[in-house]
């Protein structure tokens, strides 16, 4: 169970759609796939253990590390 929670929800294939409070973090080794992560708003994340990650083809996202 822990493994699936850590992987998170995949973005919708092709569109990159994620639920309203998250954004798609595109995976650098597979440009068609990504994982839904919390949005980074004004450089801050909902969890203090997460950092704000920028990406070339999408909105900033929060994660424990940047892809």
Secondary structure, DSSP 8 states (H G I E B T S, - for coil): -HHHHHH--B--TTT----TTEEEEEETTEEEEEEEEEB-BTTB-SSTT-EEEEETTEEEEEESS--
